[in-house]
Amino acid sequence: MKEQAKWLIETIESFDTIIIFRHILADADALGSQFGLKTWIQDRFPQKKVFAVGNDAGACASYYPAIDEVSEDLFAGALAIILDTSTAARIDDDRWKLAKKIIRIDHHILTEHYCEEEIIDEKAAATCEILALLLKENNEILSSTCANYLYSGLIADTINFTISSTTSQTLKAAAYLLDFDIDIVARNMEHFGTHYRDFEYESWLRTCLNFEDGVGHAIVDQSDFERFHMSFKEAKEKVFVFSGIYEVEIWALFTQMDTTSTGEPLYTASLRSRTIQIDDIANSYGGGGHRCACGIKQMTRVQISDLLMDLRERLKNRQA
């Protein structure tokens, strides 16, 4: 990692303009790594122009600053850094292709090479973990703002260090960040606290859980989450309400995201497990993500039924 840290810093040093990208429907790891890296570069190299781009800040945007507006003429001589994004199709701004040099830092399972140079650690719990350890390796002193962004993404992707992706390296990254004045209570409430509106929706959602052969799921239509004044992005993040049930080994939340021209509802699937591999099943439906946390977009009710059968079959085969 020392060589990777040296290479990353030298690469950043060699460009006057750096543009930082992340994935669509950005979660806290995407946003935390994006704004954490931007803040560190600005603190370390104040003469450089640094931009964070994207179209949709996801359901956790209130803590993060606004994205930057960047004219296309700046891309030609720029360094593009793409964070927390497994495939080129998921990058939330197609202009990354216009940059002079493109690098990628990611912790997803490798399914596609789309950059000239990459730092990929599939064992890392979060992209924020990778960035923190790279900066630690170079003995960088972080501002509180930078450290809070990175810590925020780290606890979000590990659900406060409670899932199997958490390793000793994850905790080393957290320990390093904690030296830089992190507001632990605020970061915890930001991700794991709830407003009364959310509490009501989450309580209702629990009543919708269907359970069969170790797989729990709920299907939520647009009219359902709008009754609680929830947006689609907010509603789809609530898959966590089904975690922690001993009998439920795989859980899924299907949230309506669109309709077809004939009026048929289409859903996004958020899939989770504690230890069982499910990303390969998601891949077979055009989705992807992590081994135990992944998603699929634009699913019909028929596809949902097929997917649930596949998930139950995975459990049966494991137990056979």
C-alpha positions as CSV (number, residue, x, y, z in Angstrom):
1,M,0.0,0.0,0.0
2,K,2.9,2.4,0.6
3,E,3.7,2.3,-3.2
4,Q,0.1,2.9,-4.1
5,A,-0.1,5.8,-1.7
6,K,3.1,7.3,-3.2
7,W,1.7,6.8,-6.7
8,L,-1.6,8.3,-5.9
9,I,-0.1,11.5,-4.4
10,E,2.4,11.9,-7.1
11,T,-0.4,11.5,-9.7
12,I,-2.5,14.2,-8.0
13,E,0.6,16.4,-7.7
14,S,1.1,16.3,-11.5
15,F,-2.3,17.8,-12.4
16,D,-3.6,21.3,-11.9
17,T,-7.2,20.2,-12.3
18,I,-8.8,17.1,-10.6
19,I,-12.4,16.1,-11.2
20,I,-13.8,13.4,-8.8
21,F,-16.6,11.1,-9.8
22,R,-18.8,8.5,-8.1
23,H,-21.7,6.2,-8.8
24,I,-25.3,6.9,-9.6
25,L,-27.8,7.0,-6.7
26,A,-24.8,7.8,-4.5
27,D,-24.7,6.3,-1.0
28,A,-22.6,7.5,2.0
29,D,-19.5,5.7,0.9
30,A,-19.6,7.2,-2.6
31,L,-20.3,10.7,-1.2
32,G,-17.9,10.4,1.8
33,S,-15.0,9.2,-0.4
34,Q,-15.8,11.8,-3.0
35,F,-15.9,14.8,-0.7
36,G,-13.3,13.4,1.7
37,L,-10.8,13.1,-1.2
38,K,-11.8,16.5,-2.5
39,T,-11.3,18.1,0.9
40,W,-7.9,16.5,1.4
41,I,-6.6,17.6,-2.0
42,Q,-7.8,21.2,-1.4
43,D,-6.2,21.2,2.1
44,R,-2.9,19.7,0.8
45,F,-2.7,21.5,-2.5
46,P,-4.7,24.8,-2.2
47,Q,-3.5,26.0,-5.6
48,K,-5.3,23.1,-7.5
49,K,-8.7,23.2,-8.9
50,V,-10.8,20.3,-7.5
51,F,-14.3,19.4,-8.4
52,A,-16.8,16.8,-7.2
53,V,-19.4,16.0,-9.9
54,G,-22.6,13.9,-10.2
55,N,-26.3,14.3,-10.8
56,D,-28.0,12.7,-7.9
57,A,-26.8,12.8,-4.3
58,G,-29.0,9.9,-3.2
59,A,-31.0,9.7,0.0
60,C,-28.2,10.9,2.4
61,A,-27.3,14.2,0.8
62,S,-28.1,16.6,3.6
63,Y,-24.7,16.3,5.3
64,Y,-22.7,16.7,2.1
65,P,-22.0,19.9,0.1
66,A,-23.5,20.7,-3.2
67,I,-21.9,19.1,-6.3
68,D,-19.8,21.4,-8.6
69,E,-20.7,22.7,-12.0
70,V,-17.8,22.0,-14.3
71,S,-17.6,23.3,-17.9
72,E,-16.4,20.7,-20.5
73,D,-13.3,22.7,-21.5
74,L,-11.8,21.8,-18.1
75,F,-11.8,18.1,-18.7
76,A,-9.2,18.0,-21.5
77,G,-6.2,18.6,-19.2
78,A,-7.7,17.1,-16.1
79,L,-7.2,14.1,-13.9
80,A,-10.4,12.1,-13.4
81,I,-10.6,10.0,-10.2
82,I,-13.6,7.6,-10.1
83,L,-14.5,6.3,-6.7
84,D,-16.7,3.5,-5.4
85,T,-18.0,2.5,-8.9
86,S,-17.9,-1.1,-10.2
87,T,-18.7,-0.5,-13.8
88,A,-18.5,2.3,-16.3
89,A,-22.2,2.3,-16.8
90,R,-22.7,3.3,-13.2
91,I,-20.5,6.4,-13.2
92,D,-22.8,9.4,-12.5
93,D,-21.4,11.7,-15.3
94,D,-20.3,10.5,-18.7
95,R,-17.7,13.3,-19.1
96,W,-15.1,11.2,-17.3
97,K,-14.1,9.9,-20.7
98,L,-13.0,13.4,-21.7
99,A,-10.2,13.6,-19.0
100,K,-6.5,13.5,-19.9
101,K,-5.9,10.7,-17.3
102,I,-8.4,8.5,-15.6
103,I,-7.9,6.4,-12.4
104,R,-10.2,4.4,-10.3
105,I,-10.3,3.6,-6.5
106,D,-12.9,1.0,-5.5
107,H,-13.8,-1.9,-3.2
108,H,-16.4,-3.7,-5.3
109,I,-15.9,-7.1,-6.7
110,L,-14.0,-6.6,-9.9
111,T,-16.2,-7.2,-13.0
112,E,-14.8,-4.7,-15.4
113,H,-11.6,-2.7,-16.1
114,Y,-12.5,0.7,-17.5
115,C,-9.6,2.9,-16.4
116,E,-5.9,3.2,-17.3
117,E,-4.8,2.6,-13.7
118,E,-6.8,1.3,-10.7
119,I,-6.5,0.7,-7.0
120,I,-9.0,-2.0,-6.2
121,D,-9.3,-3.9,-2.9
122,E,-12.2,-6.3,-2.9
123,K,-11.5,-7.1,0.8
124,A,-12.0,-3.5,1.9
125,A,-15.3,-2.7,3.6
126,A,-15.6,0.7,1.9
127,T,-13.8,3.0,-0.6
128,C,-13.5,5.3,2.4
129,E,-11.4,2.6,4.1
130,I,-9.1,2.4,1.1
131,L,-8.6,6.2,1.0
132,A,-8.1,6.5,4.8
133,L,-5.4,3.7,4.7
134,L,-3.7,5.3,1.7
135,L,-3.5,8.7,3.5
136,K,-2.4,6.9,6.7
137,E,0.4,5.2,4.8
138,N,1.8,8.6,3.8
139,N,1.4,10.0,7.4
140,E,-1.0,12.7,6.1
141,I,-2.6,15.1,8.7
142,L,-6.3,15.4,7.9
143,S,-8.6,18.3,8.6
144,S,-11.6,17.5,10.7
145,T,-13.9,18.0,7.7
146,C,-12.0,15.4,5.6
147,A,-11.9,12.9,8.4
148,N,-15.6,13.2,9.1
149,Y,-16.5,12.6,5.5
150,L,-14.4,9.5,5.3
151,Y,-15.6,8.2,8.7
152,S,-19.2,8.8,7.6
153,G,-18.8,6.5,4.6
154,L,-16.9,3.9,6.6
155,I,-19.6,3.5,9.3
156,A,-22.4,3.5,6.6
157,D,-21.0,0.7,4.5
158,T,-20.1,-1.4,7.6
159,I,-23.4,-0.6,9.4
160,N,-21.3,0.7,12.3
161,F,-18.7,-2.1,12.1
162,T,-21.3,-4.8,12.5
163,I,-21.2,-6.8,9.3
164,S,-18.7,-9.4,8.0
165,S,-16.9,-7.1,5.6
166,T,-15.4,-5.4,8.7
167,T,-11.8,-6.4,9.2
168,S,-8.8,-5.3,11.3
169,Q,-7.9,-3.0,8.4
170,T,-11.3,-1.4,8.6
171,L,-10.7,-0.7,12.3
172,K,-7.2,0.6,11.6
173,A,-8.7,3.1,9.1
174,A,-11.3,4.2,11.7
175,A,-8.6,4.6,14.4
176,Y,-6.6,6.8,12.1
177,L,-9.6,9.0,11.3
178,L,-10.6,9.3,14.9
179,D,-7.3,11.2,15.6
180,F,-8.8,14.1,13.6
181,D,-11.7,15.4,15.7
182,I,-14.6,13.3,14.4
183,D,-18.0,14.0,15.9
184,I,-18.9,10.3,16.5
185,V,-22.4,11.0,17.9
186,A,-23.4,13.3,15.0
187,R,-22.1,10.8,12.4
188,N,-23.9,7.9,14.1
189,M,-27.2,9.8,14.3
190,E,-26.8,10.9,10.6
191,H,-26.9,7.2,9.5
192,F,-28.7,5.3,12.2
193,G,-30.9,7.9,13.9
194,T,-34.4,8.5,12.5
195,H,-37.0,11.2,12.2
196,Y,-40.6,10.4,13.3
197,R,-41.8,10.3,9.7
198,D,-39.1,7.6,9.0
199,F,-40.0,5.8,12.1
200,E,-43.6,5.5,11.0
201,Y,-42.6,4.3,7.5
202,E,-40.1,1.8,8.9
203,S,-42.7,0.5,11.4
204,W,-45.2,0.0,8.5
205,L,-42.6,-1.6,6.3
206,R,-41.9,-4.2,9.0
207,T,-45.6,-5.3,8.8
208,C,-45.1,-5.9,5.1
209,L,-42.4,-8.5,5.5
210,N,-43.1,-11.8,3.7
211,F,-41.0,-14.7,5.0
212,E,-40.5,-18.1,3.3
213,D,-37.6,-20.6,3.5
214,G,-35.1,-18.2,5.1
215,V,-35.8,-15.3,2.6
216,G,-37.7,-12.2,3.7
217,H,-39.0,-9.6,1.3
218,A,-41.4,-6.7,0.9
219,I,-42.7,-5.1,-2.3
220,V,-43.5,-1.4,-2.0
221,D,-45.4,0.6,-4.6
222,Q,-45.1,4.3,-5.2
223,S,-48.4,5.1,-3.5
224,D,-47.2,3.3,-0.4
225,F,-44.1,5.3,0.2
226,E,-45.7,8.6,-0.9
227,R,-48.3,8.1,1.8
228,F,-45.5,8.7,4.3
229,H,-44.1,11.6,2.3
230,M,-41.1,9.5,1.4
231,S,-39.2,9.9,-1.9
232,F,-38.1,6.9,-3.9
233,K,-34.5,7.4,-2.9
234,E,-35.4,7.5,0.8
235,A,-37.7,4.5,0.6
236,K,-35.3,2.2,-1.2
237,E,-32.6,2.8,1.5
238,K,-34.9,1.2,4.2
239,V,-33.8,-2.4,3.4
240,F,-31.9,-2.3,6.7
241,V,-35.2,-2.6,8.7
242,F,-35.2,-6.4,7.9
243,S,-31.7,-7.0,9.2
244,G,-31.1,-8.6,12.6
245,I,-33.8,-11.3,12.4
246,Y,-32.2,-14.7,13.1
247,E,-34.6,-16.6,10.8
248,V,-34.2,-14.2,7.9
249,E,-30.9,-15.1,6.2
250,I,-31.5,-13.2,3.0
251,W,-33.7,-10.1,2.8
252,A,-34.9,-8.0,-0.1
253,L,-36.8,-4.7,-0.5
254,F,-38.4,-4.0,-3.9
255,T,-39.3,-0.4,-4.3
256,Q,-41.3,0.9,-7.3
257,M,-39.1,3.2,-9.3
258,D,-40.9,3.6,-12.6
259,T,-43.7,2.2,-14.8
260,T,-43.6,0.8,-18.3
261,S,-45.5,2.4,-21.2
262,T,-48.4,0.0,-20.5
263,G,-48.5,1.0,-16.8
264,E,-46.8,-2.0,-15.4
265,P,-44.7,-1.1,-12.3
266,L,-41.0,-1.5,-12.3
267,Y,-39.0,-2.0,-9.1
268,T,-35.5,-1.6,-7.8
269,A,-34.3,-4.5,-5.7
270,S,-32.1,-4.0,-2.7
271,L,-30.7,-7.4,-1.6
272,R,-28.8,-8.2,1.6
273,S,-27.5,-11.2,3.5
274,R,-25.2,-11.6,6.5
275,T,-22.8,-14.2,5.0
276,I,-24.3,-15.8,2.0
277,Q,-23.1,-14.9,-1.5
278,I,-25.9,-13.2,-3.5
279,D,-24.1,-10.9,-5.9
280,D,-23.8,-13.6,-8.6
281,I,-27.6,-14.0,-8.5
282,A,-28.0,-10.2,-8.8
283,N,-25.5,-10.2,-11.8
284,S,-27.7,-12.7,-13.6
285,Y,-30.6,-10.2,-13.5
286,G,-28.4,-7.3,-14.7
287,G,-27.5,-6.0,-11.2
288,G,-24.5,-6.2,-9.1
289,G,-22.6,-4.9,-6.0
290,H,-21.0,-6.6,-3.1
291,R,-21.0,-10.3,-2.2
292,C,-23.7,-9.8,0.5
293,A,-25.2,-6.4,-0.5
294,C,-26.3,-5.7,-4.0
295,G,-29.0,-4.3,-6.2
296,I,-31.0,-4.7,-9.4
297,K,-32.9,-2.0,-11.3
298,Q,-36.0,-2.1,-13.5
299,M,-37.5,-5.4,-12.3
300,T,-41.0,-6.6,-13.2
301,R,-43.2,-8.5,-10.7
302,V,-42.5,-11.7,-12.7
303,Q,-38.8,-11.2,-12.4
304,I,-39.2,-10.5,-8.7
305,S,-40.9,-13.9,-8.3
306,D,-38.1,-15.6,-10.2
307,L,-35.5,-13.8,-8.2
308,L,-37.1,-14.9,-4.9
309,M,-37.1,-18.5,-6.1
310,D,-33.4,-18.2,-6.9
311,L,-32.6,-16.8,-3.5
312,R,-34.5,-19.6,-1.7
313,E,-32.8,-22.1,-3.9
314,R,-29.4,-20.7,-2.9
315,L,-30.3,-21.3,0.8
316,K,-31.6,-24.8,0.1
317,N,-28.4,-25.8,-1.8
318,R,-26.3,-24.4,1.0
319,Q,-28.1,-26.4,3.6
320,A,-28.1,-29.6,1.6
